[in-house]
């Protein structure tokens, strides 16, 4: 591929040298192309386009998300990885729209001089983690990617939503996220620190949504995570409890706890509730997020039904460990 005739007449040969249609201009020069030729082909109306300094896309149509990410990685160097909101998307998290949709946050070694440019934010770091690979894309670990994302915006609601996504769908723990915030820069961490501190003592982050949701009920729960006992012994420790009518609310995570063992525990728990005469409402965390009005209606209907029957002989005990 040392002559123009070869790559001009056989463009498929050139594409083999690229990664997802993206290639460094320096690599093109090493194949025998003059830098003026590369520049002309990237001009408006030409067959290629420049995505970043020294990075060329071998077509002139709209670039895809993957092409922009690959271009960022080529720009950042061999040890670069994606972090922040874009990395969270590659992990499959639902990132709130308040986070930049087109920017790419890049982590590079501290001793490597890479400047932010165009849509790329390049961050040099002495704490470069080991990369996780998703669909061929090197990503910062999800805990790092999430904290890098939330410290770059100042709005509480989207920060809270992304942290909840990381915990519920990414298997991150509130304490792990808080520890990562302690390790990195303190700039932009006040809001996520406060939210995580509120959540650490909760049995699940879904309970945070549940507590906020029940503020809209005319009769909110009387207790949270209270142990319940009957004459026959321990019954359960529901997420929420209406003591005046013996109504229990359990937020059961199908996504992460519906293993065979977890299913068996849930059946035994529900059998104990039934034997004690306790009415129980079961809700998935996804319903709290996607159908809060439907959850409120279920709770209101359950409250009416429970209030209409004699209260069973059950009582509160100290919170279970």
BELJO-V315043 format. One record per pair of residues at least 24 apart in sequence whose C-alpha atoms are under 10 Angstrom apart, sorted by the first residue. I is the first residue (numbers start at 1). J is the second residue. Records with the same first field share a line. If there is no record, write none. Layout:
BEGIN
I = J + J
END
This chain:
BEGIN
1 = 28 + 30 + 31 + 32 + 33
2 = 29 + 30 + 31 + 32 + 33
3 = 31 + 32 + 33
4 = 31 + 32 + 33 + 34 + 37
7 = 31 + 32 + 33
11 = 58
14 = 58
15 = 58
18 = 56 + 57 + 58
19 = 57 + 67 + 70 + 71 + 74
20 = 57 + 58 + 66 + 67 + 68 + 70 + 71
21 = 56 + 57 + 58 + 59 + 63 + 67 + 70 + 71
22 = 48 + 49 + 50 + 51 + 55 + 56 + 57 + 58 + 59 + 67 + 68 + 69 + 70 + 71 + 72 + 74
23 = 50 + 51 + 54 + 55 + 56 + 57 + 58 + 70 + 71 + 74 + 75
24 = 50 + 52 + 53 + 54 + 55 + 56 + 57 + 71 + 74 + 75
25 = 50 + 53 + 54 + 55 + 56 + 57
26 = 54 + 55 + 56
27 = 54 + 55
28 = 55 + 56
51 = 75 + 118 + 119
52 = 117 + 118 + 119 + 120
53 = 117 + 118
65 = 101 + 102 + 104
66 = 90 + 135 + 137
68 = 102 + 103 + 104 + 119 + 120
69 = 102 + 103 + 104 + 105 + 106 + 119 + 120 + 137
70 = 136 + 137 + 138
71 = 120
72 = 103 + 104 + 105 + 106 + 117 + 118 + 119 + 120 + 121 + 122
73 = 104 + 106 + 107 + 108 + 120 + 137 + 138
75 = 106 + 114 + 115 + 116 + 117 + 120 + 122
76 = 106 + 107 + 108 + 109 + 112 + 113 + 114 + 115 + 116 + 120 + 122 + 123
77 = 108 + 109 + 112 + 113 + 114
78 = 108
79 = 107 + 108 + 109 + 112 + 128 + 130 + 131 + 138
80 = 106 + 107 + 108 + 109 + 112 + 114 + 122 + 123 + 124 + 128 + 131 + 138 + 139 + 140
81 = 105 + 106 + 107 + 108 + 109 + 122 + 128 + 129 + 130 + 131 + 132 + 133 + 137 + 138 + 139 + 140 + 141
82 = 106 + 107 + 108 + 122 + 131 + 132 + 133 + 137 + 138 + 139 + 140 + 141 + 145
83 = 107 + 123 + 131 + 138 + 139 + 140 + 141 + 142 + 143 + 144 + 145 + 146 + 147 + 148 + 149
84 = 139 + 140 + 142 + 143 + 144 + 145 + 146 + 147 + 148 + 149 + 150 + 151 + 152
85 = 145 + 146 + 147 + 148 + 149 + 150 + 152 + 162
86 = 139 + 145 + 146 + 149
87 = 134 + 137 + 138 + 139 + 140 + 141 + 142 + 144 + 145 + 146 + 148 + 149
88 = 139 + 140 + 141 + 142 + 143 + 144 + 145 + 146 + 149 + 162 + 165 + 166 + 170
89 = 145
90 = 133 + 134 + 135 + 137 + 138 + 139 + 142
91 = 132 + 133 + 134 + 135 + 139 + 141 + 142 + 145 + 166 + 169 + 170
92 = 134 + 165 + 166 + 169 + 170
93 = 142 + 146 + 162 + 164 + 165 + 166 + 168 + 169 + 170
94 = 161 + 162 + 165 + 166 + 169
95 = 146 + 149 + 158 + 159 + 161 + 162 + 163 + 165 + 166
96 = 157 + 158 + 159 + 160 + 161 + 162 + 165
97 = 158
98 = 153 + 155 + 157 + 158 + 159
99 = 149 + 150 + 152 + 153 + 155 + 158 + 159 + 162
100 = 149 + 152 + 153
105 = 145 + 148 + 149
106 = 139 + 140
107 = 139 + 140 + 145 + 148
125 = 184
126 = 184
127 = 183 + 184
142 = 166 + 170 + 171 + 172 + 177
143 = 167 + 170 + 171 + 172 + 173 + 174 + 176 + 177 + 178 + 179 + 180 + 181
144 = 176 + 177 + 180 + 181 + 184
146 = 170 + 172 + 177 + 180 + 181
147 = 177 + 178 + 179 + 180 + 181 + 184 + 188 + 189 + 192
148 = 180 + 181 + 184 + 185 + 188 + 189
149 = 188
150 = 181 + 188 + 189 + 191 + 192
151 = 181 + 185 + 186 + 187 + 188 + 189 + 190 + 191 + 192 + 193
152 = 187 + 188 + 189
153 = 188 + 189 + 191
154 = 188 + 189 + 190 + 191 + 192
155 = 191 + 192
156 = 191 + 192 + 194 + 195
157 = 191
159 = 191 + 192 + 195
160 = 191 + 192 + 195 + 196
161 = 289
163 = 192 + 195 + 196 + 205
164 = 196 + 199 + 204 + 205 + 206 + 208 + 209
165 = 205
167 = 204 + 205 + 206
168 = 204 + 205 + 206 + 253 + 255 + 256 + 285 + 286
169 = 255 + 256
171 = 256
173 = 199 + 200 + 204 + 205
174 = 198 + 199 + 200 + 201 + 202 + 204 + 205
175 = 199 + 200 + 201
176 = 200
202 = 239
203 = 239
204 = 239 + 251 + 253 + 285
205 = 285
206 = 251 + 252 + 253 + 284 + 285 + 286 + 288 + 289
207 = 239 + 240 + 250 + 251 + 285 + 288
209 = 285 + 288 + 289 + 292
210 = 239 + 240 + 249 + 251 + 283 + 285 + 288 + 289 + 292 + 295 + 296
211 = 239 + 240
213 = 288 + 292 + 293 + 295 + 296
214 = 240 + 292 + 295 + 296 + 299
216 = 293 + 296
217 = 296 + 297 + 299 + 300
218 = 300
219 = 299 + 300 + 303
220 = 299 + 300 + 303
221 = 247 + 248 + 249
223 = 248 + 316
224 = 248 + 249 + 319
225 = 249 + 250 + 318 + 319 + 320 + 321
226 = 315 + 316 + 317 + 318 + 319 + 320
227 = 315 + 316 + 317 + 318 + 319 + 320 + 321
228 = 273 + 276 + 278 + 314 + 315 + 316 + 317 + 318 + 319 + 320
229 = 272 + 273 + 276 + 313 + 314 + 315 + 316 + 317 + 318
230 = 272 + 273 + 275 + 276 + 277 + 312 + 313 + 314 + 315 + 316 + 317
231 = 276 + 313 + 314 + 315
232 = 272 + 275 + 276 + 314
233 = 272 + 276 + 314
234 = 272 + 276 + 314 + 315 + 316 + 317 + 320
235 = 268 + 269 + 270 + 271 + 272 + 273 + 274 + 275 + 276 + 278 + 314 + 315
236 = 268 + 269 + 270 + 272 + 273 + 320
237 = 269 + 316 + 317 + 318 + 319 + 320 + 321
238 = 269 + 273 + 280 + 281 + 282
239 = 282
240 = 280 + 281
241 = 280 + 316
242 = 303 + 306
243 = 311 + 314 + 315 + 316
244 = 306 + 307 + 311
245 = 278 + 279 + 303 + 304 + 305 + 306 + 307 + 308 + 309 + 310 + 311 + 312
246 = 273 + 276 + 277 + 278 + 279 + 280 + 303 + 306 + 307 + 310 + 311 + 312 + 313 + 314 + 315
247 = 273 + 277 + 278 + 279 + 280 + 281 + 299 + 302 + 303 + 305 + 306 + 307 + 311
248 = 273 + 278 + 279 + 280 + 281 + 282 + 299 + 302 + 303 + 306
249 = 279 + 280 + 281 + 282 + 283 + 299 + 302
250 = 280 + 281 + 282 + 283 + 284
251 = 281 + 282 + 283 + 284 + 285 + 286 + 287 + 288
252 = 281 + 282 + 283 + 284 + 285 + 286
253 = 282 + 283 + 284 + 285 + 286
254 = 283 + 284 + 285 + 286
255 = 284 + 285 + 286
276 = 312 + 313 + 314
277 = 306 + 309 + 310 + 311 + 312 + 313 + 314
278 = 306 + 311 + 312 + 313 + 314
279 = 303 + 305 + 306 + 312
280 = 306
END
